[in-house]
Amino acid sequence: MRIVGLTGGIASGKSTVSNLFKSHGVPVVDADLVARDVVRKGTGGWKKVVAAFGNDILLENGEIDRASLGQIVFSDSTKRQLLNRLLAPYISSSIFWEVMKLWLKGSKVQRLMARDGIPEEQARNKINAQIALDWKKTKADIVINNSGTIEETKLQFQEVLNQVTRPLTWKELALSREGVFWILISALIGILVVQKNLKW
């Protein structure tokens, strides 16, 4: 299984590209959905966030009002960093287990993505809070330029799909479910052969 992260700035086309992956049978772990799950009422993430930001961020049903919390953290970098520190372990752990489930099922490719839709003022605050897009481009192995037409994006996507679904390298194969299985079987056979030879 090859794991690939999908990231980008606000309104950069992450949803479009992730939907293209889904339409080609590629499983997607949505980091935005994971982030929502880790703050559901009663979870560890929920308790930490309520303890840090108070009951004013809660809806009547006890769930966190994401819009209210978003206004707080995207207008104050200190509070945003606090929220990130509180939730990062929960989000990372949940994503890890989602990927492990796919690995155990034998999925071929994995995408991690985030998606959001917010009012313009909050979007500006969020954009200002994000890592510079140019910096992200320098760290990326593959960049899809989504500033053209949807047809141009689909053509670029097809090239990316061909790259990420190519046969696994030996190193990638060793880390795949099948690779781990064969390594364990080989080790077990090796141990049995050594034990048999020691008895002779």
Salt bridges, closest charged atoms under 4 A:
ASP32 OD2 - ARG36 NH2 3.28
ASP32 OD1 - ARG66 NH2 3.56
ASP37 OD1 - ARG40 NE 3.01
GLU98 OE2 - LYS101 NZ 3.11
ASP116 OD2 - LYS126 NZ 1.88
GLU120 OE2 - ARG124 NH2 2.31
GLU172 OE1 - ARG2 NH2 2.63
GLU178 OE2 - ARG177 NH2 3.87
